[in-house]
Amino acid sequence: MKKCVFAGTFDPFTLGHADTVEKCLAIFDEVIVAIAENRSKTPKFSVQEREEMIRAVYAGESRVKTVRWQGVIVDLLQREGTPFYVRGIRNASDFEYETADFYASRKLDGNMISVYLPAEQDKLHISSTLVKNCIAFEKPYRDYVPEAVYQYISEKKNV
């Protein structure tokens, strides 16, 4: 069985993230969506909330597994028994960041294989930051997140 890890803060999970997972499902038998801690970011949603949102999106898809992760990704890859680390790429900045991260991670685990999946053109502008800004300024964001995420956020009164 081929599986991959797709990690991010997913604060919140967007249509861009969902597109990457769908592409992973076309390639791999199982996708581990890892909600990773990024100490340089202050998330709007708790890890539990982010996990609940992602699980709601994939409630009917047994091939998507959601985990929380606080360590380095190579350790998660080793724990899950896969070398495949998927990264969604929107632009040249994403590519440069992910490539630098790849070389640093590759020193920790020479078996790691990064798989870069380009974003669809109609999703290039979508980011979690865009969604959080829309929420903060009470602007529409439904077109940027999966329906299950929109419903989850809409039901929360403190957002």
DSSP file (Angstrom, degrees, kcal/mol; ACC not computed):
  #  RESIDUE AA STRUCTURE BP1 BP2  ACC     N-H-->O    O-->H-N    N-H-->O    O-->H-N    TCO  KAPPA ALPHA  PHI   PSI    X-CA   Y-CA   Z-CA
    1    1 A M              0   0    0      0, 0.0     2,-0.5     0, 0.0    27,-0.0   0.000 360.0 360.0 360.0 129.0    0.0    0.0    0.0
    2    2 A K        +     0   0    0     25,-0.1    27,-2.6    80,-0.0    28,-1.3  -0.824 360.0 170.5 -95.4 129.0    1.4    3.4   -1.0
    3    3 A K  E     -a   30   0A   0     -2,-0.5    81,-0.5    26,-0.2     2,-0.3  -0.931  13.1-161.2-134.8 162.4    0.6    6.3    1.4
    4    4 A C  E     -ab  31  84A   0     26,-1.8    28,-2.9    -2,-0.3     2,-0.5  -0.897  16.3-127.1-136.6 164.5    1.7    9.8    1.8
    5    5 A V  E     -ab  32  85A   0     79,-2.3    81,-2.9    -2,-0.3     2,-0.5  -0.966  16.7-174.0-114.1 132.0    1.8   12.6    4.3
    6    6 A F  E     -ab  33  86A   0     26,-2.9    28,-2.0    -2,-0.5     2,-0.3  -0.962  18.6-175.9-122.9 109.2    0.4   16.0    3.6
    7    7 A A  E     +a   34   0A   0     79,-0.6     2,-0.3    -2,-0.5    28,-0.2  -0.771  16.9 127.0-112.6 152.4    1.2   18.3    6.5
    8    8 A G  E     -a   35   0A   0     26,-2.1    28,-2.4    -2,-0.3    -2,-0.0  -0.959  64.1-100.0-178.8 174.7    0.3   21.9    7.3
    9    9 A T        -     0   0    0     -2,-0.3     4,-0.1    26,-0.2    -1,-0.1   0.805  43.1-161.9 -81.0 -29.2   -1.3   24.1    9.9
   10   10 A F    >   -     0   0    0      1,-0.2     3,-0.6     2,-0.2    44,-0.1   0.919  10.0-174.2  51.0  54.2   -4.6   24.1    8.0
   11   11 A D  T 3  S-     0   0    0      1,-0.6    33,-0.2    33,-0.0   121,-0.2  -0.665  86.2  -6.3-116.0  73.6   -5.8   27.2    9.9
   12   12 A P  T 3  S-     0   0    0      0, 0.0    -1,-0.6     0, 0.0     2,-0.3   0.625  95.3-116.2 -95.0 178.9   -8.4   26.7    8.4
   13   13 A F    <   -     0   0    0     -3,-0.6     2,-0.2    37,-0.1   136,-0.1  -0.565  41.2-162.7 -70.6 128.2   -8.4   23.9    5.8
   14   14 A T     >  -     0   0    0     -2,-0.3     4,-2.3   131,-0.2   131,-0.3  -0.498  36.1 -99.9-110.9 176.5   -9.2   25.5    2.4
   15   15 A L  H  > S+     0   0    0    129,-2.6     4,-2.3     2,-0.2   130,-0.1   0.806 123.6  58.3 -65.2 -29.4  -10.3   24.4   -1.1
   16   16 A G  H  > S+     0   0    0    128,-0.4     4,-1.8     2,-0.2    -1,-0.2   0.924 107.1  45.9 -64.4 -44.2   -6.6   24.5   -2.1
   17   17 A H  H  > S+     0   0    0      1,-0.2     4,-2.3     2,-0.2    -2,-0.2   0.931 112.4  51.0 -61.8 -45.1   -5.8   22.0    0.6
   18   18 A A  H  X S+     0   0    0     -4,-2.3     4,-2.5     1,-0.2    -2,-0.2   0.879 106.9  54.2 -61.7 -38.5   -8.7   19.8   -0.4
   19   19 A D  H  X S+     0   0    0     -4,-2.3     4,-2.1     2,-0.2    -1,-0.2   0.902 108.2  49.8 -61.8 -41.1   -7.6   19.9   -4.1
   20   20 A T  H  X S+     0   0    0     -4,-1.8     4,-2.3     2,-0.2    -2,-0.2   0.915 110.3  49.8 -64.8 -42.7   -4.2   18.7   -3.0
   21   21 A V  H  X S+     0   0    0     -4,-2.3     4,-2.4     1,-0.2    -2,-0.2   0.916 109.1  52.3 -62.2 -42.3   -5.7   15.8   -1.0
   22   22 A E  H  X S+     0   0    0     -4,-2.5     4,-1.0     1,-0.2    -1,-0.2   0.902 109.7  48.8 -61.4 -40.7   -7.9   14.9   -4.0
   23   23 A K  H  X S+     0   0    0     -4,-2.1     4,-0.7     1,-0.2     3,-0.5   0.895 109.6  53.0 -64.8 -39.4   -4.8   14.7   -6.2
   24   24 A C  H >X S+     0   0    0     -4,-2.3     4,-3.7     1,-0.2     3,-1.2   0.906 104.1  55.8 -60.5 -41.6   -3.1   12.6   -3.5
   25   25 A L  H 3< S+     0   0    0     -4,-2.4    -1,-0.2     1,-0.3    -2,-0.2   0.762 103.1  55.8 -64.8 -24.3   -6.0   10.2   -3.5
   26   26 A A  H 3< S+     0   0    0     -4,-1.0    -1,-0.3    -3,-0.5    -2,-0.2   0.693 120.9  29.5 -76.9 -19.0   -5.5    9.7   -7.3
   27   27 A I  H << S+     0   0    0     -3,-1.2     2,-0.2    -4,-0.7    -2,-0.2   0.789 119.0  46.6-106.8 -40.9   -1.9    8.7   -6.7
   28   28 A F     <  -     0   0    0     -4,-3.7   -25,-0.2    -5,-0.1     3,-0.1  -0.670  64.9-136.0-112.2 159.1   -1.8    7.0   -3.2
   29   29 A D  S    S+     0   0    0    -27,-2.6     2,-0.3     1,-0.2   -26,-0.2   0.762  94.1  21.4 -80.5 -27.6   -3.9    4.4   -1.4
   30   30 A E  E     -a    3   0A   0    -28,-1.3   -26,-1.8    -6,-0.1     2,-0.5  -0.999  64.2-157.3-144.6 141.5   -3.9    6.5    1.8
   31   31 A V  E     -ac   4  64A   0     32,-2.9    34,-2.9    -2,-0.3     2,-0.8  -0.980   6.5-156.4-120.7 122.2   -3.3   10.1    2.7
   32   32 A I  E     -ac   5  65A   0    -28,-2.9   -26,-2.9    -2,-0.5     2,-0.8  -0.884   7.7-158.6 -97.1 112.4   -2.3   11.2    6.1
   33   33 A V  E     -ac   6  66A   0     32,-3.1    34,-2.3    -2,-0.8     2,-0.6  -0.828  13.4-161.5 -91.5 109.0   -3.3   14.8    6.7
   34   34 A A  E     -ac   7  67A   0    -28,-2.0   -26,-2.1    -2,-0.8     2,-1.1  -0.834  14.5-148.6-101.6 118.1   -1.0   16.0    9.5
   35   35 A I  E     -ac   8  68A   0     32,-3.2    34,-2.7    -2,-0.6     2,-0.3  -0.737  31.2-162.0 -83.1 102.6   -2.0   19.0   11.4
   36   36 A A  E     - c   0  69A   0    -28,-2.4     2,-0.5    -2,-1.1    34,-0.2  -0.606  18.1-120.6 -95.5 146.8    1.5   20.3   12.2
   37   37 A E        -     0   0    0     32,-1.8     2,-0.6    -2,-0.3   -28,-0.1  -0.718  23.7-170.1 -81.7 128.7    2.6   22.7   14.8
   38   38 A N    >   -     0   0    0     -2,-0.5     3,-2.2     3,-0.2    32,-0.0  -0.937   8.2-161.8-120.0 105.8    4.3   25.7   13.3
   39   39 A R  T 3  S+     0   0    0     -2,-0.6    -1,-0.1     1,-0.3    -2,-0.0   0.613  87.5  62.8 -67.1 -11.1    5.8   27.7   16.2
   40   40 A S  T 3  S+     0   0    0     -3,-0.0     2,-0.4     2,-0.0    -1,-0.3   0.481  98.6  68.8 -89.7  -1.7    6.2   30.8   14.0
   41   41 A K    <   -     0   0    0     -3,-2.2    -3,-0.2     2,-0.0     0, 0.0  -0.896  66.9-149.6-117.8 146.7    2.4   31.0   13.6
   42   42 A T        -     0   0    0     -2,-0.4    -3,-0.1     0, 0.0    -2,-0.0  -0.928  29.9-140.9-109.9 104.0   -0.4   31.8   16.0
   43   43 A P        -     0   0    0      0, 0.0     4,-0.1     0, 0.0     3,-0.0  -0.286  12.8-149.8 -70.4 149.4   -3.4   29.8   14.8
   44   44 A K  S    S+     0   0    0    -33,-0.2     2,-0.4     1,-0.1   -33,-0.0   0.834  87.0  49.2 -78.5 -36.9   -6.9   31.2   14.9
   45   45 A F  S    S-     0   0    0      1,-0.1    -1,-0.1     2,-0.0   114,-0.0  -0.823  91.2-114.2-108.1 143.8   -8.4   27.8   15.4
   46   46 A S     >  -     0   0    0     -2,-0.4     4,-2.6     1,-0.1     5,-0.2  -0.221  30.9-108.4 -67.1 163.6   -7.3   25.2   18.0
   47   47 A V  H  > S+     0   0    0      1,-0.2     4,-2.5     2,-0.2     5,-0.2   0.903 122.4  53.1 -59.2 -41.0   -5.7   22.0   16.9
   48   48 A Q  H  > S+     0   0    0      2,-0.2     4,-2.6     1,-0.2    -1,-0.2   0.919 109.3  47.9 -61.8 -43.8   -8.9   20.2   17.9
   49   49 A E  H  > S+     0   0    0      2,-0.2     4,-2.4     1,-0.2    -2,-0.2   0.919 112.3  48.9 -63.7 -43.3  -11.0   22.5   15.8
   50   50 A R  H  X S+     0   0    0     -4,-2.6     4,-2.2     1,-0.2    -1,-0.2   0.902 112.0  49.1 -63.3 -40.3   -8.8   22.1   12.8
   51   51 A E  H  X S+     0   0    0     -4,-2.5     4,-2.6    -5,-0.2     5,-0.2   0.920 110.5  50.4 -64.6 -43.7   -8.9   18.3   13.2
   52   52 A E  H  X S+     0   0    0     -4,-2.6     4,-2.0     1,-0.2    -2,-0.2   0.898 110.2  50.7 -61.4 -41.0  -12.7   18.4   13.5
   53   53 A M  H  X S+     0   0    0     -4,-2.4     4,-1.9     2,-0.2    -2,-0.2   0.941 112.6  45.0 -62.4 -47.4  -13.0   20.5   10.3
   54   54 A I  H  X S+     0   0    0     -4,-2.2     4,-1.9     1,-0.2    -2,-0.2   0.903 112.3  51.4 -66.1 -41.0  -10.8   18.2    8.3
   55   55 A R  H  < S+     0   0    0     -4,-2.6    -1,-0.2     1,-0.2    -2,-0.2   0.868 107.9  53.3 -63.8 -35.0  -12.5   15.1    9.6
   56   56 A A  H >< S+     0   0    0     -4,-2.0     3,-1.0    -5,-0.2    -1,-0.2   0.895 107.3  51.5 -65.5 -39.1  -15.9   16.6    8.7
   57   57 A V  H 3< S+     0   0    0     -4,-1.9     3,-0.3     1,-0.2    -2,-0.2   0.898 120.6  33.5 -62.5 -40.4  -14.6   17.2    5.1
   58   58 A Y  T >< S+     0   0    0     -4,-1.9     3,-1.7     1,-0.2    -1,-0.2  -0.016  76.7 125.8-109.0  29.0  -13.5   13.5    4.8
   59   59 A A  T <  S+     0   0    0     -3,-1.0    -1,-0.2     1,-0.3    -2,-0.1   0.827  82.2  40.4 -56.6 -33.7  -16.1   11.8    6.9
   60   60 A G  T 3  S+     0   0    0     -3,-0.3     2,-0.7    -4,-0.2    -1,-0.3   0.322  98.7  85.6 -98.6   7.9  -17.0    9.5    4.0
   61   61 A E    X   -     0   0    0     -3,-1.7     3,-1.4     1,-0.1    -1,-0.1  -0.879  49.9-176.5-116.9 101.5  -13.5    8.9    2.8
   62   62 A S  T 3  S+     0   0    0     -2,-0.7    -1,-0.1     1,-0.3    -3,-0.0   0.651  79.1  68.2 -71.2 -14.8  -11.7    6.0    4.7
   63   63 A R  T 3  S+     0   0    0    -33,-0.1   -32,-2.9   -35,-0.0     2,-0.6   0.526  85.7  80.1 -84.4  -4.0   -8.5    6.6    2.8
   64   64 A V  E <   -c   31   0A   0     -3,-1.4     2,-0.4    -6,-0.2   -32,-0.2  -0.915  61.0-174.2-106.1 122.8   -7.9    9.9    4.5
   65   65 A K  E     -c   32   0A   0    -34,-2.9   -32,-3.1    -2,-0.6     2,-0.5  -0.945  11.0-150.0-116.2 134.9   -6.5    9.8    8.0
   66   66 A T  E     +c   33   0A   0     -2,-0.4     2,-0.3   -34,-0.2   -32,-0.2  -0.904  21.1 170.0-108.7 131.1   -6.0   12.9   10.2
   67   67 A V  E     -c   34   0A   0    -34,-2.3   -32,-3.2    -2,-0.5     2,-0.4  -0.941  30.4-127.0-134.1 157.5   -3.3   13.1   12.8
   68   68 A R  E     -c   35   0A   0     -2,-0.3     2,-0.4   -34,-0.2   -32,-0.2  -0.846  29.4-172.0 -99.7 142.3   -1.8   15.9   15.0
   69   69 A W  E     +c   36   0A   0    -34,-2.7   -32,-1.8    -2,-0.4     4,-0.1  -0.986  25.1 168.9-143.2 130.7    1.9   16.3   14.8
   70   70 A Q        +     0   0    0     -2,-0.4    -1,-0.1   -34,-0.2     3,-0.1   0.441  63.4  69.4-114.3  -4.4    4.4   18.5   16.8
   71   71 A G  S    S-     0   0    0      1,-0.2     2,-0.2     2,-0.1   -34,-0.2  -0.160  97.2 -59.5-100.8-164.8    7.7   17.1   15.7
   72   72 A V    >>  -     0   0    0      1,-0.1     4,-1.1    -2,-0.1     3,-0.8  -0.526  47.7-121.8 -77.3 149.0    9.7   17.2   12.5
   73   73 A I  H 3> S+     0   0    0      1,-0.3     4,-2.7     2,-0.2     3,-0.2   0.834 107.3  64.4 -64.6 -34.9    8.0   15.7    9.5
   74   74 A V  H 3> S+     0   0    0      1,-0.2     4,-2.2     2,-0.2    -1,-0.3   0.858 100.9  53.3 -60.0 -32.1   10.7   13.1    8.8
   75   75 A D  H <> S+     0   0    0     -3,-0.8     4,-2.4     2,-0.2    -1,-0.2   0.884 109.1  48.3 -68.0 -37.1    9.9   11.5   12.1
   76   76 A L  H  X S+     0   0    0     -4,-1.1     4,-2.6    -3,-0.2    -2,-0.2   0.911 109.7  52.4 -68.0 -41.5    6.2   11.3   11.1
   77   77 A L  H  X>S+     0   0    0     -4,-2.7     5,-2.2     1,-0.2     4,-0.8   0.930 111.7  46.5 -58.3 -45.0    7.2    9.8    7.7
   78   78 A Q  H ><5S+     0   0    0     -4,-2.2     3,-0.6    -5,-0.2    -2,-0.2   0.917 111.8  50.6 -64.5 -43.0    9.2    7.2    9.5
   79   79 A R  H 3<5S+     0   0    0     -4,-2.4    -1,-0.2     1,-0.2    -2,-0.2   0.895 113.9  44.9 -61.0 -39.4    6.4    6.5   12.0
   80   80 A E  H 3<5S-     0   0    0     -4,-2.6    -1,-0.2     2,-0.2    -2,-0.2   0.552 110.6-123.4 -83.9  -7.5    3.9    6.1    9.1
   81   81 A G  T <<5S+     0   0    0     -4,-0.8    -3,-0.2    -3,-0.6   -78,-0.1   0.866  71.5 112.7  70.6  37.2    6.3    3.9    7.1
   82   82 A T      < -     0   0    0     -5,-2.2    -1,-0.2    -6,-0.1    -2,-0.2  -0.997  53.7-159.5-139.2 144.1    6.3    6.1    4.0
   83   83 A P        +     0   0    0      0, 0.0    30,-3.6     0, 0.0     2,-0.6   0.537  64.3 107.6 -91.6  -7.7    8.9    8.3    2.3
   84   84 A F  E     +bd   4 113A   0    -81,-0.5   -79,-2.3    28,-0.2     2,-0.6  -0.612  41.3 177.3 -87.7 116.4    6.3   10.4    0.4
   85   85 A Y  E     -bd   5 114A   0     28,-2.8    30,-2.7    -2,-0.6     2,-0.3  -0.961  16.6-152.2-117.4 113.9    5.8   13.9    1.6
   86   86 A V  E     -bd   6 115A   0    -81,-2.9   -79,-0.6    -2,-0.6     2,-0.4  -0.685  12.2-174.6 -93.1 136.8    3.3   15.9   -0.5
   87   87 A R  E     - d   0 116A   0     28,-2.8    30,-3.0    -2,-0.3     2,-0.4  -0.998  19.0-138.6-130.0 131.9    3.5   19.7   -0.8
   88   88 A G  E     - d   0 117A   0     -2,-0.4     2,-0.5    28,-0.2    28,-0.1  -0.753  20.4-157.5 -86.7 135.0    1.0   21.9   -2.6
   89   89 A I  E     + d   0 118A   0     28,-2.4    30,-2.9    -2,-0.4     3,-0.1  -0.962  24.0 166.8-120.5 122.5    2.6   24.6   -4.6
   90   90 A R        -     0   0    0     -2,-0.5     2,-0.3     1,-0.2    -1,-0.1   0.755  67.0 -12.6 -99.1 -32.4    0.8   27.9   -5.6
   91   91 A N  S  > S-     0   0    0      1,-0.0     4,-2.1    27,-0.0    -1,-0.2  -0.871  81.0 -75.7-157.7-177.6    3.7   30.0   -6.8
   92   92 A A  H  > S+     0   0    0     -2,-0.3     4,-2.7     1,-0.2     5,-0.2   0.844 123.9  57.1 -63.6 -34.6    7.5   30.5   -7.0
   93   93 A S  H  > S+     0   0    0      2,-0.2     4,-2.5     1,-0.2    -1,-0.2   0.921 107.3  48.0 -63.2 -43.3    7.7   31.6   -3.4
   94   94 A D  H  > S+     0   0    0      2,-0.2     4,-3.0     1,-0.2     5,-0.3   0.925 111.8  50.9 -60.4 -44.1    6.1   28.3   -2.3
   95   95 A F  H  X S+     0   0    0     -4,-2.1     4,-2.4     1,-0.2    -2,-0.2   0.926 111.3  46.8 -60.9 -45.8    8.5   26.4   -4.5
   96   96 A E  H  X S+     0   0    0     -4,-2.7     4,-2.1     2,-0.2    -1,-0.2   0.924 115.0  46.3 -63.4 -44.7   11.5   28.1   -3.1
   97   97 A Y  H  X S+     0   0    0     -4,-2.5     4,-2.4     1,-0.2    -2,-0.2   0.946 115.1  45.8 -61.8 -49.4   10.4   27.6    0.5
   98   98 A E  H  X S+     0   0    0     -4,-3.0     4,-2.3     1,-0.2    -1,-0.2   0.853 111.6  52.1 -66.0 -35.5    9.5   24.0    0.0
   99   99 A T  H  X S+     0   0    0     -4,-2.4     4,-2.2    -5,-0.3    -1,-0.2   0.915 110.3  47.7 -68.2 -42.2   12.7   23.2   -1.8
  100  100 A A  H  X S+     0   0    0     -4,-2.1     4,-1.8     1,-0.2    -2,-0.2   0.918 113.6  48.6 -62.1 -42.6   14.8   24.8    1.0
  101  101 A D  H  X S+     0   0    0     -4,-2.4     4,-2.7     1,-0.2     5,-0.2   0.878 108.0  55.7 -63.9 -38.1   12.8   22.8    3.5
  102  102 A F  H  X S+     0   0    0     -4,-2.3     4,-2.9     1,-0.2    -2,-0.2   0.939 107.6  47.3 -59.7 -48.5   13.3   19.6    1.4
  103  103 A Y  H  X S+     0   0    0     -4,-2.2     4,-1.0     1,-0.2    -1,-0.2   0.874 113.3  48.4 -65.7 -35.7   17.1   19.9    1.5
  104  104 A A  H  X S+     0   0    0     -4,-1.8     4,-0.6     2,-0.2     3,-0.4   0.929 116.1  43.4 -66.9 -44.2   17.1   20.5    5.2
  105  105 A S  H >X S+     0   0    0     -4,-2.7     4,-1.8     1,-0.2     3,-0.9   0.849 105.8  62.4 -69.0 -34.6   14.8   17.5    5.9
  106  106 A R  H 3< S+     0   0    0     -4,-2.9    -1,-0.2     1,-0.3    -2,-0.2   0.810  96.8  59.0 -63.0 -29.8   16.7   15.3    3.4
  107  107 A K  H 3< S+     0   0    0     -4,-1.0    -1,-0.3    -3,-0.4     3,-0.2   0.818 108.3  46.1 -66.7 -29.7   19.7   15.7    5.7
  108  108 A L  H << S+     0   0    0     -3,-0.9     2,-0.3    -4,-0.6    -2,-0.2   0.796 131.9  15.0 -81.1 -30.8   17.7   14.1    8.5
  109  109 A D    ><  -     0   0    0     -4,-1.8     3,-1.6     1,-0.1    -1,-0.3  -0.815  60.2-167.7-149.6 102.5   16.2   11.3    6.3
  110  110 A G  T 3  S+     0   0    0     -2,-0.3    -4,-0.1     1,-0.3    -3,-0.1   0.584  87.4  63.6 -67.5 -10.1   17.8   10.5    3.0
  111  111 A N  T 3  S+     0   0    0      2,-0.0    -1,-0.3    -5,-0.0    -5,-0.1   0.579  74.2 117.4 -89.4 -10.2   14.9    8.3    2.0
  112  112 A M    <   -     0   0    0     -3,-1.6     2,-0.5    -7,-0.1   -28,-0.2  -0.322  46.8-163.8 -62.4 135.2   12.3   11.2    2.0
  113  113 A I  E     -d   84   0A   0    -30,-3.6   -28,-2.8     2,-0.0     2,-0.4  -0.971   6.1-151.9-122.7 114.6   10.7   11.9   -1.3
  114  114 A S  E     -d   85   0A   0     -2,-0.5     2,-0.5   -30,-0.2   -28,-0.2  -0.708   5.2-161.1 -86.2 136.3    8.9   15.2   -1.7
  115  115 A V  E     -d   86   0A   0    -30,-2.7   -28,-2.8    -2,-0.4     2,-0.5  -0.971   6.0-156.2-117.8 115.0    6.1   15.3   -4.2
  116  116 A Y  E     -d   87   0A   0     -2,-0.5   -28,-0.2   -30,-0.2   -30,-0.1  -0.816   7.9-170.2 -95.6 124.6    5.1   18.8   -5.4
  117  117 A L  E     -d   88   0A   0    -30,-3.0   -28,-2.4    -2,-0.5     2,-0.1  -0.957  18.8-133.9-115.8 116.3    1.6   19.2   -6.6
  118  118 A P  E     -d   89   0A   0      0, 0.0   -28,-0.2     0, 0.0     2,-0.1  -0.392  22.5-113.9 -70.9 144.9    0.8   22.5   -8.3
  119  119 A A        -     0   0    0    -30,-2.9     2,-0.1     1,-0.1     5,-0.1  -0.404  34.7-101.6 -70.7 150.1   -2.4   24.3   -7.4
  120  120 A E    >   -     0   0    0      1,-0.1     3,-2.3    -2,-0.1     4,-0.4  -0.446  33.9-113.1 -68.3 149.3   -5.1   24.7  -10.0
  121  121 A Q  G >  S+     0   0    0      1,-0.3     3,-1.1     2,-0.2     4,-0.3   0.847 115.8  55.8 -56.5 -38.1   -5.2   28.1  -11.6
  122  122 A D  G 3  S+     0   0    0      1,-0.2    -1,-0.3     2,-0.1     3,-0.0   0.502 111.1  46.1 -76.0  -0.9   -8.6   29.0  -10.0
  123  123 A K  G X  S+     0   0    0     -3,-2.3     3,-1.3     1,-0.1    -1,-0.2   0.319  77.7 103.5-119.0   5.5   -7.2   28.3   -6.5
  124  124 A L  T <  S+     0   0    0     -3,-1.1    -2,-0.1    -4,-0.4    -3,-0.1   0.820  84.0  47.9 -58.9 -32.4   -3.9   30.1   -6.7
  125  125 A H  T 3  S+     0   0    0     -4,-0.3     2,-0.4    -3,-0.0    -1,-0.3   0.548  88.0 105.8 -87.3  -7.8   -5.1   33.0   -4.6
  126  126 A I    <   +     0   0    0     -3,-1.3     2,-0.3     4,-0.1  -112,-0.1  -0.584  39.9 150.8 -82.2 130.4   -6.7   30.9   -1.9
  127  127 A S     >  -     0   0    0     -2,-0.4     4,-1.9     1,-0.1     5,-0.1  -0.971  56.9-113.2-148.1 161.4   -4.8   30.7    1.4
  128  128 A S  H  > S+     0   0    0     -2,-0.3     4,-2.8     1,-0.2     5,-0.2   0.872 118.8  57.3 -62.8 -35.7   -5.7   30.2    5.1
  129  129 A T  H  > S+     0   0    0      2,-0.2     4,-2.5     1,-0.2    -1,-0.2   0.910 104.2  51.7 -61.4 -42.6   -4.6   33.8    5.7
  130  130 A L  H  > S+     0   0    0      2,-0.2     4,-2.4     1,-0.2    -1,-0.2   0.931 111.3  47.5 -58.4 -46.2   -7.2   35.0    3.1
  131  131 A V  H  X S+     0   0    0     -4,-1.9     4,-2.5     1,-0.2    -2,-0.2   0.925 111.5  49.7 -62.8 -45.5   -9.9   33.1    4.8
  132  132 A K  H  X S+     0   0    0     -4,-2.8     4,-2.6     1,-0.2    -1,-0.2   0.886 111.0  50.1 -62.9 -37.8   -8.9   34.4    8.3
  133  133 A N  H  X S+     0   0    0     -4,-2.5     4,-2.3     2,-0.2    -1,-0.2   0.911 109.5  50.9 -66.3 -41.3   -8.9   37.9    7.0
  134  134 A C  H  <>S+     0   0    0     -4,-2.4     5,-3.4     2,-0.2    -2,-0.2   0.920 112.6  46.6 -60.5 -43.1  -12.4   37.5    5.4
  135  135 A I  H ><5S+     0   0    0     -4,-2.5     3,-1.3     3,-0.2    -2,-0.2   0.938 112.1  50.3 -63.6 -46.4  -13.7   36.2    8.7
  136  136 A A  H 3<5S+     0   0    0     -4,-2.6    -2,-0.2     1,-0.3    -1,-0.2   0.863 117.8  38.5 -61.6 -37.5  -12.0   39.0   10.7
  137  137 A F  T 3<5S-     0   0    0     -4,-2.3    -1,-0.3    -5,-0.2    -2,-0.2   0.227 113.1-116.2-100.7  14.1  -13.5   41.7    8.4
  138  138 A E  T < 5 +     0   0    0     -3,-1.3    -3,-0.2     1,-0.2    -4,-0.1   0.897  65.2 145.0  53.8  48.1  -16.8   39.9    8.0
  139  139 A K      < -     0   0    0     -5,-3.4    -1,-0.2    -6,-0.2    -2,-0.1  -0.781  58.4 -83.0-110.7 157.9  -16.4   39.3    4.3
  140  140 A P        +     0   0    0      0, 0.0    -1,-0.1     0, 0.0    -5,-0.1  -0.312  49.1 160.4 -63.8 140.2  -17.6   36.3    2.3
  141  141 A Y    >>  +     0   0    0     -7,-0.1     3,-2.3    -6,-0.0     4,-0.5   0.314  40.1 108.6-137.8   3.2  -15.3   33.3    2.4
  142  142 A R  G >4 S+     0   0    0      1,-0.3     3,-0.8     2,-0.2     8,-0.1   0.815  76.5  59.5 -55.7 -33.5  -17.6   30.4    1.4
  143  143 A D  G 34 S+     0   0    0      1,-0.2    -1,-0.3     4,-0.0     4,-0.1   0.486 103.5  53.4 -75.7  -1.5  -15.9   30.1   -2.0
  144  144 A Y  G <4 S+     0   0    0     -3,-2.3  -129,-2.6     2,-0.1  -128,-0.4   0.515 104.9  50.0-111.2  -8.4  -12.5   29.4   -0.4
  145  145 A V  S << S-     0   0    0     -3,-0.8  -131,-0.2    -4,-0.5    -1,-0.0  -0.921  89.5 -93.9-130.9 154.0  -13.3   26.5    2.0
  146  146 A P    >>  -     0   0    0      0, 0.0     4,-2.4     0, 0.0     3,-0.7  -0.313  43.6-109.7 -60.7 153.0  -15.0   23.1    1.6
  147  147 A E  H 3> S+     0   0    0      1,-0.3     4,-2.8     2,-0.2     5,-0.2   0.870 118.5  55.4 -54.3 -41.6  -18.7   23.2    2.6
  148  148 A A  H 3> S+     0   0    0      1,-0.2     4,-2.0     2,-0.2    -1,-0.3   0.866 109.2  47.5 -62.7 -35.4  -18.1   21.2    5.8
  149  149 A V  H <> S+     0   0    0     -3,-0.7     4,-2.7     2,-0.2     5,-0.3   0.911 110.9  51.1 -70.5 -42.6  -15.5   23.8    6.9
  150  150 A Y  H  X S+     0   0    0     -4,-2.4     4,-2.7     1,-0.2    -2,-0.2   0.928 111.8  47.3 -60.0 -44.9  -17.8   26.6    6.1
  151  151 A Q  H  X S+     0   0    0     -4,-2.8     4,-1.7     2,-0.2    -1,-0.2   0.911 111.8  50.8 -63.1 -42.4  -20.6   25.0    8.1
  152  152 A Y  H  X S+     0   0    0     -4,-2.0     4,-0.7    -5,-0.2    -2,-0.2   0.942 114.7  42.0 -60.4 -49.8  -18.3   24.3   11.0
  153  153 A I  H >< S+     0   0    0     -4,-2.7     3,-1.0     1,-0.2     6,-0.2   0.903 112.1  55.2 -67.3 -40.6  -17.0   27.9   11.2
  154  154 A S  H 3< S+     0   0    0     -4,-2.7    -1,-0.2    -5,-0.3    -2,-0.2   0.827 104.4  54.4 -61.9 -32.5  -20.5   29.4   10.7
  155  155 A E  H 3< S+     0   0    0     -4,-1.7     2,-0.4    -5,-0.2    -1,-0.3   0.680  89.6  90.0 -77.2 -17.5  -21.8   27.4   13.6
  156  156 A K    X<  -     0   0    0     -3,-1.0     3,-0.5    -4,-0.7    -4,-0.0  -0.676  61.0-162.7 -81.7 129.2  -19.2   28.9   15.9
  157  157 A K  T 3  S+     0   0    0     -2,-0.4    -1,-0.1     1,-0.2    -4,-0.0   0.743  82.9  59.1 -83.7 -23.4  -20.4   32.1   17.6
  158  158 A N  T 3         0   0    0      1,-0.2    -1,-0.2     0, 0.0    -2,-0.0   0.318 360.0 360.0 -92.3  10.2  -16.9   33.4   18.7
  159  159 A V    <         0   0    0     -3,-0.5    -1,-0.2    -6,-0.2    -2,-0.1   0.458 360.0 360.0 -86.2 360.0  -15.4   33.5   15.2
